[in-house]
Amino acid sequence: MTDFLLKLFVKDYKNTENRQTRSAIGKLAGTTGIVFNCLLFLGKLAVGIFSGAVSVIADGLNNLSDFFSSVVTLLGFRLAQRPADKEHPYGHARYEYISALVVAASILFIGFELAKTSAQRIFAPQPVLFSYVTVGVLVFSLIVKGWLWYFYGKLGRKIDSESLKASAVDSRNDVFTSAAVLVGCLISHFSGFELDGYMGLGVAAFILYSGVRLAKETMSPLLGQRADKALEEKIRTLVLENEKVLGLHDLLIHDYGPGKCHATVHVELSAEQDLLECHDMIDEIEWQVLQQLNVHLVIHYDPVLQNDGEWLQMQRTGEEILAD
């Protein structure tokens, strides 16, 4: 199903290094989430109001928060596509992180409200009208959320999107909460013990946990977390593939949002080489890194001399270089 949707709606879906392809996959994920979460919310809300089950309504409101999450994710991918301008020379890719932070705030708000309502139901329990329609809706929710868990996870890994990976975890939590609500409804019906408020409180706890986790994961790249070690190693490997590169140091990577990465590095080359050849070589390495890793790399040239079989870095002034 996932591959079918990719082939149907995303042109050149295998070329995930392309920013347009990455954005199209993100928008597909957001749109899919909007459709399915809207259906689940409406179904659970109707069943919850009919049966009076606050846990089912809580689970439905959880799907409503997922609906808004999908909307914000879609908007985030759209806004992140905007090109660089005078005020934002590094582009707008961090909109994806900001959208996830907005989602986290909305999830936390809904979680607090549901916890309050569920606590009130625990102290003032009310009978819940059991219906096989309720069971059917919850089972359908388990199937849909299980597929969304797989769907978001696969696409998140495919384009390395923290936003979609977070949506996958959220869908996994939804599978557990819907299962808990279903079990609670069945136990309450067959045992006569009202678990509705307790199950609603459990759902609220899952929502709050998801909100806190998402906020933490989103704030980290906004604050400037360390670059992925795998990316660092790929850059080092690609630069050192050139046989004339003697070494590198001071590699710095700056994350300006998914698919918008800049880096600087000092590359050591023999001082005996022609400067124009070194310049062309550096340009070629920068181009390779951009094409293969989608990283805008700026290389600082460090000339080195060989002394007794060892390469020693040579510090030269601009006047000395021009004199050559």
Salt bridges, closest charged atoms under 4 A:
ASP3 OD1 - LYS154 NZ 2.92
ASP59 OD2 - LYS44 NZ 2.85
ASP66 OD2 - LYS145 NZ 2.94
ASP85 OD1 - HIS88 ND1 3.17
ASP85 OD2 - HIS92 NE2 3.32
GLU96 OE1 - ARG22 NH1 3.35
GLU113 OE1 - LYS116 NZ 3.72
ASP160 OD1 - LYS165 NZ 2.99
GLU162 OE2 - LYS165 NZ 4.00
ASP174 OD2 - LYS145 NZ 3.00
ASP196 OD2 - ARG121 NH1 2.98
GLU217 OE1 - ARG213 NH1 3.52
GLU232 OE2 - ARG226 NE 3.61
ASP250 OD2 - HIS249 ND1 3.14
GLU268 OE2 - HIS249 NE2 3.75
ASP280 OD1 - HIS279 ND1 3.70
ASP283 OD2 - HIS279 ND1 3.48
ASP302 OD2 - HIS249 NE2 2.82
ASP302 OD2 - HIS266 ND1 3.22
ASP302 OD1 - HIS300 NE2 3.14
ASP324 OD2 - ARG316 NH1 2.48
